Amino acid sequence: MDADAGTIVAICVMALATAFNRSVGYLAMRLIPVTPRVRRVLDCLPGAVLVALLAPGAVHGDRAMLGGLAAAFLAAKLTGSDFAAVLAAMATAAGIRALGLA
């Protein structure tokens, strides 16, 4: 598989942008005192990211995404674990797609 120069440049620019955003976020958080309110916001981020990834597909009729969202919600409520919610969402969405139900 051959990639032209434009593709290579685009990949490099995206990699640099990602590295920049991650490092600036890390450095900025070193300046912010972790108060109880900030801690609550940080604790909510994994769930918010998961919903942000699954909800648009679910709203537009993707049954696998809707099933993944429901499984993530249920797993988070039952276990209280963000990791379990992510695993449940991935397994459910993959299972629905594998069975051809999406």
MOPAC internal coordinates of N, CA, C and O (Angstrom, degrees):
PM7 1SCF
backbone

  N    0.0000 0     0.00 0     0.00 0    0    0    0
  C    1.4472 1     0.00 0     0.00 0    1    0    0
  C    1.5102 1   108.36 1     0.00 0    2    1    0
  O    1.2310 1   120.47 1   -56.65 1    3    2    1
  N    1.3122 1   116.71 1   123.35 1    3    2    1
  C    1.4525 1   122.18 1  -179.91 1    5    3    2
  C    1.5194 1   110.27 1  -100.37 1    6    5    3
  O    1.2310 1   120.95 1   -40.49 1    7    6    5
  N    1.3188 1   115.78 1   139.51 1    7    6    5
  C    1.4604 1   121.37 1   176.94 1    9    7    6
  C    1.5155 1   108.18 1  -116.87 1   10    9    7
  O    1.2310 1   120.80 1   -45.41 1   11   10    9
  N    1.3271 1   116.07 1   134.59 1   11   10    9
  C    1.4514 1   118.34 1   178.73 1   13   11   10
  C    1.5292 1   110.49 1   -79.30 1   14   13   11
  O    1.2310 1   120.53 1    -8.49 1   15   14   13
  N    1.3013 1   116.59 1   171.51 1   15   14   13
  C    1.4678 1   122.08 1  -175.18 1   17   15   14
  C    1.5269 1   111.19 1   -62.72 1   18   17   15
  O    1.2310 1   120.10 1   143.33 1   19   18   17
  N    1.3250 1   117.41 1   -36.67 1   19   18   17
  C    1.4692 1   120.71 1  -179.99 1   21   19   18
  C    1.5209 1   111.90 1   -62.12 1   22   21   19
  O    1.2310 1   120.49 1   140.15 1   23   22   21
  N    1.3238 1   116.66 1   -39.85 1   23   22   21
  C    1.4605 1   120.98 1   178.83 1   25   23   22
  C    1.5257 1   110.72 1   -65.74 1   26   25   23
  O    1.2310 1   120.84 1   136.18 1   27   26   25
  N    1.3239 1   115.99 1   -43.82 1   27   26   25
  C    1.4717 1   120.08 1   179.25 1   29   27   26
  C    1.5213 1   110.64 1   -62.95 1   30   29   27
  O    1.2310 1   120.38 1   136.98 1   31   30   29
  N    1.3265 1   116.88 1   -43.02 1   31   30   29
  C    1.4745 1   120.86 1   179.01 1   33   31   30
  C    1.5238 1   109.82 1   -63.30 1   34   33   31
  O    1.2310 1   119.89 1   137.00 1   35   34   33
  N    1.3258 1   117.82 1   -43.00 1   35   34   33
  C    1.4680 1   121.09 1  -179.77 1   37   35   34
  C    1.5223 1   110.82 1   -62.20 1   38   37   35
  O    1.2310 1   120.10 1   137.25 1   39   38   37
  N    1.3176 1   117.42 1   -42.75 1   39   38   37
  C    1.4631 1   120.86 1   178.77 1   41   39   38
  C    1.5273 1   110.37 1   -63.26 1   42   41   39
  O    1.2310 1   120.31 1   136.85 1   43   42   41
  N    1.3275 1   117.01 1   -43.15 1   43   42   41
  C    1.4716 1   120.40 1   179.58 1   45   43   42
  C    1.5201 1   111.85 1   -64.85 1   46   45   43
  O    1.2310 1   120.30 1   138.76 1   47   46   45
  N    1.3313 1   117.03 1   -41.24 1   47   46   45
  C    1.4700 1   120.44 1   178.64 1   49   47   46
  C    1.5235 1   110.55 1   -64.23 1   50   49   47
  O    1.2310 1   120.32 1   137.69 1   51   50   49
  N    1.3235 1   117.00 1   -42.31 1   51   50   49
  C    1.4718 1   119.84 1   178.72 1   53   51   50
  C    1.5293 1   111.15 1   -65.51 1   54   53   51
  O    1.2310 1   120.22 1   141.87 1   55   54   53
  N    1.3299 1   117.18 1   -38.13 1   55   54   53
  C    1.4632 1   120.32 1   177.85 1   57   55   54
  C    1.5238 1   110.50 1   -64.78 1   58   57   55
  O    1.2310 1   120.14 1   137.51 1   59   58   57
  N    1.3202 1   117.33 1   -42.49 1   59   58   57
  C    1.4684 1   120.46 1   177.70 1   61   59   58
  C    1.5278 1   111.72 1   -64.92 1   62   61   59
  O    1.2310 1   120.39 1   138.85 1   63   62   61
  N    1.3325 1   116.85 1   -41.15 1   63   62   61
  C    1.4628 1   120.31 1   178.71 1   65   63   62
  C    1.5242 1   110.88 1   -63.38 1   66   65   63
  O    1.2310 1   120.39 1   139.04 1   67   66   65
  N    1.3209 1   116.85 1   -40.96 1   67   66   65
  C    1.4556 1   120.76 1   178.20 1   69   67   66
  C    1.5284 1   111.33 1   -64.58 1   70   69   67
  O    1.2310 1   120.48 1   134.04 1   71   70   69
  N    1.3217 1   116.70 1   -45.96 1   71   70   69
  C    1.4604 1   120.72 1   179.03 1   73   71   70
  C    1.5255 1   110.75 1   -62.51 1   74   73   71
  O    1.2310 1   120.33 1   139.65 1   75   74   73
  N    1.3229 1   116.97 1   -40.35 1   75   74   73
  C    1.4668 1   121.13 1   178.73 1   77   75   74
  C    1.5289 1   110.62 1   -62.62 1   78   77   75
  O    1.2310 1   120.41 1   131.15 1   79   78   77
  N    1.3359 1   116.81 1   -48.85 1   79   78   77
  C    1.4709 1   120.26 1  -178.85 1   81   79   78
  C    1.5201 1   111.59 1   -61.83 1   82   81   79
  O    1.2310 1   120.00 1   138.39 1   83   82   81
  N    1.3125 1   117.60 1   -41.61 1   83   82   81
  C    1.4625 1   120.05 1   179.91 1   85   83   82
  C    1.5205 1   111.48 1   -65.94 1   86   85   83
  O    1.2310 1   120.05 1   136.69 1   87   86   85
  N    1.3156 1   117.50 1   -43.31 1   87   86   85
  C    1.4665 1   119.74 1  -178.39 1   89   87   86
  C    1.5157 1   111.70 1   -70.58 1   90   89   87
  O    1.2310 1   119.68 1   140.56 1   91   90   89
  N    1.3249 1   118.21 1   -39.44 1   91   90   89
  C    1.4617 1   120.35 1   178.28 1   93   91   90
  C    1.5281 1   110.02 1   -65.90 1   94   93   91
  O    1.2310 1   119.89 1   140.37 1   95   94   93
  N    1.3259 1   117.82 1   -39.63 1   95   94   93
  C    1.4625 1   120.30 1   176.83 1   97   95   94
  C    1.5163 1   111.78 1   -61.46 1   98   97   95
  O    1.2310 1   120.97 1   137.00 1   99   98   97
  N    1.3173 1   115.75 1   -43.00 1   99   98   97
  C    1.4638 1   120.16 1   178.42 1  101   99   98
  C    1.5257 1   110.82 1   -63.33 1  102  101   99
  O    1.2310 1   120.46 1   133.75 1  103  102  101
  N    1.3192 1   116.72 1   -46.25 1  103  102  101
  C    1.4693 1   120.31 1  -178.84 1  105  103  102
  C    1.5222 1   111.64 1   -67.45 1  106  105  103
  O    1.2310 1   120.15 1   142.49 1  107  106  105
  N    1.3222 1   117.32 1   -37.51 1  107  106  105
  C    1.4655 1   120.24 1   179.30 1  109  107  106
  C    1.5230 1   110.81 1   -66.16 1  110  109  107
  O    1.2310 1   120.09 1   141.01 1  111  110  109
  N    1.3209 1   117.43 1   -38.99 1  111  110  109
  C    1.4700 1   119.90 1  -179.14 1  113  111  110
  C    1.5311 1   111.54 1   -68.90 1  114  113  111
  O    1.2310 1   119.91 1   158.60 1  115  114  113
  N    1.3219 1   117.78 1   -21.40 1  115  114  113
  C    1.4694 1   119.72 1   175.58 1  117  115  114
  C    1.5208 1   110.91 1   -68.20 1  118  117  115
  O    1.2310 1   120.00 1   156.89 1  119  118  117
  N    1.3394 1   117.60 1   -23.11 1  119  118  117
  C    1.4606 1   122.07 1  -177.98 1  121  119  118
  C    1.5212 1   112.78 1   -90.26 1  122  121  119
  O    1.2310 1   120.31 1   165.75 1  123  122  121
  N    1.3274 1   117.01 1   -14.25 1  123  122  121
  C    1.4664 1   121.33 1  -176.36 1  125  123  122
  C    1.5170 1   109.14 1   -96.59 1  126  125  123
  O    1.2310 1   120.38 1   -56.85 1  127  126  125
  N    1.3449 1   116.88 1   123.15 1  127  126  125
  C    1.4706 1   118.06 1   177.44 1  129  127  126
  C    1.5326 1   110.21 1   -68.45 1  130  129  127
  O    1.2310 1   120.58 1   -42.82 1  131  130  129
  N    1.3235 1   116.49 1   137.18 1  131  130  129
  C    1.4590 1   121.22 1  -178.16 1  133  131  130
  C    1.5288 1   108.77 1   -86.31 1  134  133  131
  O    1.2310 1   121.93 1   -89.58 1  135  134  133
  N    1.3183 1   113.92 1    90.42 1  135  134  133
  C    1.4633 1   121.38 1   176.42 1  137  135  134
  C    1.5302 1   108.26 1   -85.27 1  138  137  135
  O    1.2310 1   119.65 1   -10.52 1  139  138  137
  N    1.3115 1   118.28 1   169.48 1  139  138  137
  C    1.4722 1   118.98 1   176.72 1  141  139  138
  C    1.5305 1   112.98 1   -57.00 1  142  141  139
  O    1.2310 1   120.36 1   144.92 1  143  142  141
  N    1.3198 1   116.92 1   -35.08 1  143  142  141
  C    1.4647 1   119.90 1   179.05 1  145  143  142
  C    1.5311 1   111.03 1   -67.55 1  146  145  143
  O    1.2310 1   120.22 1   135.30 1  147  146  145
  N    1.3180 1   117.18 1   -44.70 1  147  146  145
  C    1.4642 1   120.84 1   177.62 1  149  147  146
  C    1.5218 1   109.94 1   -63.02 1  150  149  147
  O    1.2310 1   119.79 1   139.80 1  151  150  149
  N    1.3208 1   118.00 1   -40.20 1  151  150  149
  C    1.4714 1   121.90 1   178.41 1  153  151  150
  C    1.5238 1   110.39 1   -60.38 1  154  153  151
  O    1.2310 1   119.84 1   138.38 1  155  154  153
  N    1.3542 1   117.91 1   -41.62 1  155  154  153
  C    1.4692 1   121.04 1   178.78 1  157  155  154
  C    1.5279 1   110.89 1   -63.21 1  158  157  155
  O    1.2310 1   120.54 1   139.97 1  159  158  157
  N    1.3338 1   116.58 1   -40.03 1  159  158  157
  C    1.4623 1   120.40 1   178.35 1  161  159  158
  C    1.5282 1   110.20 1   -64.35 1  162  161  159
  O    1.2310 1   120.48 1   134.74 1  163  162  161
  N    1.3230 1   116.69 1   -45.26 1  163  162  161
  C    1.4608 1   120.67 1  -179.91 1  165  163  162
  C    1.5248 1   111.56 1   -64.38 1  166  165  163
  O    1.2310 1   120.43 1   145.01 1  167  166  165
  N    1.3250 1   116.79 1   -34.99 1  167  166  165
  C    1.4644 1   120.18 1   178.45 1  169  167  166
  C    1.5286 1   112.34 1   -68.75 1  170  169  167
  O    1.2310 1   120.24 1   154.04 1  171  170  169
  N    1.3270 1   117.15 1   -25.96 1  171  170  169
  C    1.4688 1   121.20 1  -179.26 1  173  171  170
  C    1.5234 1   113.12 1   -85.58 1  174  173  171
  O    1.2310 1   119.68 1   165.99 1  175  174  173
  N    1.3140 1   118.23 1   -14.01 1  175  174  173
  C    1.4666 1   120.87 1  -174.96 1  177  175  174
  C    1.5293 1   114.89 1   -59.59 1  178  177  175
  O    1.2310 1   118.26 1   134.94 1  179  178  177
  N    1.3249 1   120.91 1   -45.06 1  179  178  177
  C    1.4701 1   118.19 1  -178.35 1  181  179  178
  C    1.5272 1   113.25 1   -59.39 1  182  181  179
  O    1.2310 1   120.31 1   138.15 1  183  182  181
  N    1.3027 1   117.00 1   -41.85 1  183  182  181
  C    1.4616 1   120.20 1   178.26 1  185  183  182
  C    1.5153 1   112.03 1   -66.68 1  186  185  183
  O    1.2310 1   120.65 1   141.84 1  187  186  185
  N    1.3131 1   116.36 1   -38.16 1  187  186  185
  C    1.4626 1   120.34 1   179.21 1  189  187  186
  C    1.5265 1   111.13 1   -65.89 1  190  189  187
  O    1.2310 1   120.49 1   140.75 1  191  190  189
  N    1.3199 1   116.68 1   -39.25 1  191  190  189
  C    1.4633 1   120.02 1   178.13 1  193  191  190
  C    1.5234 1   110.24 1   -65.94 1  194  193  191
  O    1.2310 1   120.09 1   137.43 1  195  194  193
  N    1.3132 1   117.44 1   -42.57 1  195  194  193
  C    1.4634 1   121.06 1   179.63 1  197  195  194
  C    1.5265 1   110.99 1   -61.36 1  198  197  195
  O    1.2310 1   120.39 1   134.65 1  199  198  197
  N    1.3154 1   116.85 1   -45.35 1  199  198  197
  C    1.4623 1   120.25 1   178.85 1  201  199  198
  C    1.5234 1   110.23 1   -65.52 1  202  201  199
  O    1.2310 1   120.09 1   140.81 1  203  202  201
  N    1.3351 1   117.44 1   -39.19 1  203  202  201
  C    1.4619 1   120.44 1   179.41 1  205  203  202
  C    1.5224 1   111.86 1   -63.04 1  206  205  203
  O    1.2310 1   120.18 1   149.67 1  207  206  205
  N    1.3154 1   117.26 1   -30.33 1  207  206  205
  C    1.4601 1   120.35 1   178.29 1  209  207  206
  C    1.5252 1   112.60 1   -79.53 1  210  209  207
  O    1.2310 1   119.99 1   142.68 1  211  210  209
  N    1.3141 1   117.63 1   -37.32 1  211  210  209
  C    1.4683 1   121.33 1  -173.20 1  213  211  210
  C    1.5256 1   113.97 1   -91.38 1  214  213  211
  O    1.2310 1   119.81 1   144.97 1  215  214  213
  N    1.3224 1   117.97 1   -35.03 1  215  214  213
  C    1.4628 1   121.22 1  -172.32 1  217  215  214
  C    1.5308 1   114.04 1   -60.90 1  218  217  215
  O    1.2310 1   118.54 1   135.16 1  219  218  217
  N    1.3273 1   120.39 1   -44.84 1  219  218  217
  C    1.4719 1   117.77 1  -179.03 1  221  219  218
  C    1.5305 1   112.97 1   -58.66 1  222  221  219
  O    1.2310 1   119.95 1   138.18 1  223  222  221
  N    1.3097 1   117.69 1   -41.82 1  223  222  221
  C    1.4530 1   120.27 1   177.54 1  225  223  222
  C    1.5099 1   111.97 1   -65.64 1  226  225  223
  O    1.2310 1   120.63 1   139.79 1  227  226  225
  N    1.3345 1   116.40 1   -40.21 1  227  226  225
  C    1.4672 1   120.55 1   179.81 1  229  227  226
  C    1.5285 1   111.16 1   -64.83 1  230  229  227
  O    1.2310 1   120.63 1   140.20 1  231  230  229
  N    1.3133 1   116.39 1   -39.80 1  231  230  229
  C    1.4631 1   120.56 1  -179.52 1  233  231  230
  C    1.5215 1   111.23 1   -66.34 1  234  233  231
  O    1.2310 1   120.31 1   147.18 1  235  234  233
  N    1.3329 1   117.02 1   -32.82 1  235  234  233
  C    1.4580 1   120.86 1  -178.62 1  237  235  234
  C    1.5257 1   112.92 1   -89.93 1  238  237  235
  O    1.2310 1   120.04 1  -165.78 1  239  238  237
  N    1.3177 1   117.54 1    14.22 1  239  238  237
  C    1.4542 1   120.85 1   171.17 1  241  239  238
  C    1.5148 1   116.49 1    93.70 1  242  241  239
  O    1.2310 1   119.10 1  -168.79 1  243  242  241
  N    1.3109 1   119.32 1    11.21 1  243  242  241
  C    1.4599 1   121.45 1   177.50 1  245  243  242
  C    1.5326 1   108.10 1   -78.48 1  246  245  243
  O    1.2310 1   120.84 1   -72.64 1  247  246  245
  N    1.3199 1   115.99 1   107.36 1  247  246  245
  C    1.4698 1   120.18 1  -175.91 1  249  247  246
  C    1.5245 1   112.51 1   -64.54 1  250  249  247
  O    1.2310 1   120.13 1   146.23 1  251  250  249
  N    1.3239 1   117.35 1   -33.77 1  251  250  249
  C    1.4620 1   120.21 1   178.76 1  253  251  250
  C    1.5277 1   110.53 1   -64.85 1  254  253  251
  O    1.2310 1   120.63 1   138.24 1  255  254  253
  N    1.3266 1   116.40 1   -41.76 1  255  254  253
  C    1.4689 1   120.16 1   178.25 1  257  255  254
  C    1.5219 1   110.99 1   -67.45 1  258  257  255
  O    1.2310 1   120.39 1   140.33 1  259  258  257
  N    1.3178 1   116.85 1   -39.67 1  259  258  257
  C    1.4606 1   120.73 1   178.15 1  261  259  258
  C    1.5257 1   110.57 1   -63.55 1  262  261  259
  O    1.2310 1   120.51 1   136.18 1  263  262  261
  N    1.3201 1   116.63 1   -43.82 1  263  262  261
  C    1.4624 1   120.43 1   176.80 1  265  263  262
  C    1.5183 1   111.66 1   -63.88 1  266  265  263
  O    1.2310 1   120.35 1   139.65 1  267  266  265
  N    1.3361 1   116.94 1   -40.35 1  267  266  265
  C    1.4565 1   120.80 1   177.06 1  269  267  266
  C    1.5166 1   112.24 1   -63.43 1  270  269  267
  O    1.2310 1   120.84 1   139.59 1  271  270  269
  N    1.3202 1   116.01 1   -40.41 1  271  270  269
  C    1.4637 1   120.41 1   178.09 1  273  271  270
  C    1.5263 1   111.05 1   -64.04 1  274  273  271
  O    1.2310 1   120.65 1   136.38 1  275  274  273
  N    1.3293 1   116.36 1   -43.62 1  275  274  273
  C    1.4688 1   120.20 1   178.23 1  277  275  274
  C    1.5253 1   110.99 1   -64.63 1  278  277  275
  O    1.2310 1   120.38 1   138.05 1  279  278  277
  N    1.3266 1   116.89 1   -41.95 1  279  278  277
  C    1.4651 1   120.49 1   179.47 1  281  279  278
  C    1.5226 1   111.07 1   -65.62 1  282  281  279
  O    1.2310 1   120.37 1   140.52 1  283  282  281
  N    1.3300 1   116.90 1   -39.48 1  283  282  281
  C    1.4665 1   120.41 1   178.62 1  285  283  282
  C    1.5219 1   110.60 1   -63.91 1  286  285  283
  O    1.2310 1   120.74 1   136.30 1  287  286  285
  N    1.3292 1   116.19 1   -43.70 1  287  286  285
  C    1.4675 1   120.11 1   179.27 1  289  287  286
  C    1.5235 1   110.51 1   -61.64 1  290  289  287
  O    1.2310 1   120.72 1   133.30 1  291  290  289
  N    1.3176 1   116.23 1   -46.70 1  291  290  289
  C    1.4582 1   120.69 1  -178.69 1  293  291  290
  C    1.5285 1   111.27 1   -64.24 1  294  293  291
  O    1.2310 1   120.31 1   135.07 1  295  294  293
  N    1.3253 1   117.01 1   -44.93 1  295  294  293
  C    1.4661 1   120.49 1  -179.82 1  297  295  294
  C    1.5246 1   111.21 1   -64.62 1  298  297  295
  O    1.2310 1   120.37 1   140.64 1  299  298  297
  N    1.3311 1   116.89 1   -39.36 1  299  298  297
  C    1.4699 1   119.72 1   179.05 1  301  299  298
  C    1.5235 1   110.98 1   -65.23 1  302  301  299
  O    1.2310 1   120.57 1   139.97 1  303  302  301
  N    1.3236 1   116.53 1   -40.03 1  303  302  301
  C    1.4736 1   120.06 1   179.40 1  305  303  302
  C    1.5289 1   111.74 1   -68.72 1  306  305  303
  O    1.2310 1   120.52 1   139.61 1  307  306  305
  N    1.3341 1   116.62 1   -40.39 1  307  306  305
  C    1.4619 1   119.68 1  -176.36 1  309  307  306
  C    1.5305 1   112.84 1   -76.83 1  310  309  307
  O    1.2310 1   120.42 1   141.70 1  311  310  309
  N    1.3278 1   116.80 1   -38.30 1  311  310  309
  C    1.4659 1   119.38 1  -174.75 1  313  311  310
  C    1.5197 1   113.87 1  -104.95 1  314  313  311
  O    1.2310 1   120.19 1   155.39 1  315  314  313
  N    1.3253 1   117.25 1   -24.61 1  315  314  313
  C    1.4596 1   120.18 1  -175.80 1  317  315  314
  C    1.5178 1   112.59 1    73.08 1  318  317  315
  O    1.2310 1   120.41 1  -166.25 1  319  318  317
  N    1.3183 1   116.82 1    13.75 1  319  318  317
  C    1.4615 1   121.84 1  -176.00 1  321  319  318
  C    1.5237 1   110.25 1  -112.01 1  322  321  319
  O    1.2310 1   120.78 1   -53.86 1  323  322  321
  N    1.3321 1   116.11 1   126.14 1  323  322  321
  C    1.4591 1   120.53 1   176.15 1  325  323  322
  C    1.5226 1   110.43 1   -66.23 1  326  325  323
  O    1.2310 1   120.55 1   142.83 1  327  326  325
  N    1.3188 1   116.55 1   -37.17 1  327  326  325
  C    1.4589 1   121.06 1  -179.81 1  329  327  326
  C    1.5263 1   110.46 1   -63.13 1  330  329  327
  O    1.2310 1   120.26 1   136.52 1  331  330  329
  N    1.3180 1   117.10 1   -43.48 1  331  330  329
  C    1.4661 1   120.51 1   177.85 1  333  331  330
  C    1.5278 1   110.57 1   -63.71 1  334  333  331
  O    1.2310 1   120.25 1   143.48 1  335  334  333
  N    1.3254 1   117.12 1   -36.52 1  335  334  333
  C    1.4623 1   120.57 1   178.60 1  337  335  334
  C    1.5210 1   111.01 1   -64.86 1  338  337  335
  O    1.2310 1   120.24 1   137.10 1  339  338  337
  N    1.3175 1   117.15 1   -42.90 1  339  338  337
  C    1.4650 1   120.91 1   178.43 1  341  339  338
  C    1.5294 1   110.19 1   -63.99 1  342  341  339
  O    1.2310 1   120.19 1   134.57 1  343  342  341
  N    1.3284 1   117.24 1   -45.43 1  343  342  341
  C    1.4634 1   120.25 1   178.84 1  345  343  342
  C    1.5203 1   111.77 1   -61.01 1  346  345  343
  O    1.2310 1   120.69 1   137.21 1  347  346  345
  N    1.3296 1   116.29 1   -42.79 1  347  346  345
  C    1.4641 1   120.20 1  -179.94 1  349  347  346
  C    1.5259 1   110.60 1   -64.55 1  350  349  347
  O    1.2310 1   120.31 1   138.45 1  351  350  349
  N    1.3247 1   117.01 1   -41.55 1  351  350  349
  C    1.4659 1   120.45 1   179.45 1  353  351  350
  C    1.5227 1   111.26 1   -63.63 1  354  353  351
  O    1.2310 1   120.83 1   134.40 1  355  354  353
  N    1.3294 1   116.01 1   -45.60 1  355  354  353
  C    1.4693 1   119.30 1  -179.39 1  357  355  354
  C    1.5200 1   111.32 1   -64.88 1  358  357  355
  O    1.2310 1   120.23 1   134.18 1  359  358  357
  N    1.3243 1   117.16 1   -45.82 1  359  358  357
  C    1.4595 1   120.67 1  -178.16 1  361  359  358
  C    1.5258 1   111.09 1   -64.29 1  362  361  359
  O    1.2310 1   120.46 1   138.40 1  363  362  361
  N    1.3142 1   116.72 1   -41.60 1  363  362  361
  C    1.4641 1   119.84 1  -179.13 1  365  363  362
  C    1.5247 1   111.28 1   -67.04 1  366  365  363
  O    1.2310 1   120.67 1   132.02 1  367  366  365
  N    1.3261 1   116.33 1   -47.98 1  367  366  365
  C    1.4711 1   119.41 1   179.79 1  369  367  366
  C    1.5298 1   111.28 1   -62.23 1  370  369  367
  O    1.2310 1   120.38 1   137.84 1  371  370  369
  N    1.3226 1   116.88 1   -42.16 1  371  370  369
  C    1.4652 1   120.42 1   179.40 1  373  371  370
  C    1.5258 1   110.47 1   -65.84 1  374  373  371
  O    1.2310 1   120.37 1   139.31 1  375  374  373
  N    1.3201 1   116.89 1   -40.69 1  375  374  373
  C    1.4616 1   120.78 1   178.92 1  377  375  374
  C    1.5207 1   112.39 1   -63.93 1  378  377  375
  O    1.2310 1   121.03 1   137.23 1  379  378  377
  N    1.3125 1   115.63 1   -42.77 1  379  378  377
  C    1.4717 1   119.84 1   178.88 1  381  379  378
  C    1.5259 1   110.50 1   -63.00 1  382  381  379
  O    1.2310 1   120.94 1   137.69 1  383  382  381
  N    1.3339 1   115.81 1   -42.31 1  383  382  381
  C    1.4720 1   119.46 1   179.37 1  385  383  382
  C    1.5402 1   110.80 1   -68.64 1  386  385  383
  O    1.2310 1   120.23 1   140.24 1  387  386  385
  N    1.3334 1   117.17 1   -39.76 1  387  386  385
  C    1.4704 1   120.91 1  -179.33 1  389  387  386
  C    1.5242 1   111.23 1   -64.56 1  390  389  387
  O    1.2310 1   120.81 1   144.91 1  391  390  389
  N    1.3139 1   116.06 1   -35.09 1  391  390  389
  C    1.4644 1   119.68 1   178.90 1  393  391  390
  C    1.5223 1   113.40 1   -81.17 1  394  393  391
  O    1.2310 1   120.79 1   174.94 1  395  394  393
  N    1.3215 1   116.10 1    -5.06 1  395  394  393
  C    1.4501 1   120.17 1   179.40 1  397  395  394
  C    1.5137 1   114.43 1    75.15 1  398  397  395
  O    1.2310 1   120.57 1  -156.74 1  399  398  397
  N    1.3186 1   116.51 1    23.26 1  399  398  397
  C    1.4635 1   120.78 1  -177.93 1  401  399  398
  C    1.5184 1   113.58 1   -91.02 1  402  401  399
  O    1.2310 1   120.28 1   173.45 1  403  402  401
  N    1.3093 1   117.08 1    -6.55 1  403  402  401
  C    1.4742 1   120.52 1  -176.47 1  405  403  402
  C    1.5099 1   111.30 1   -80.73 1  406  405  403
  O    1.2310 1   120.10 1   180.00 1  407  406  405

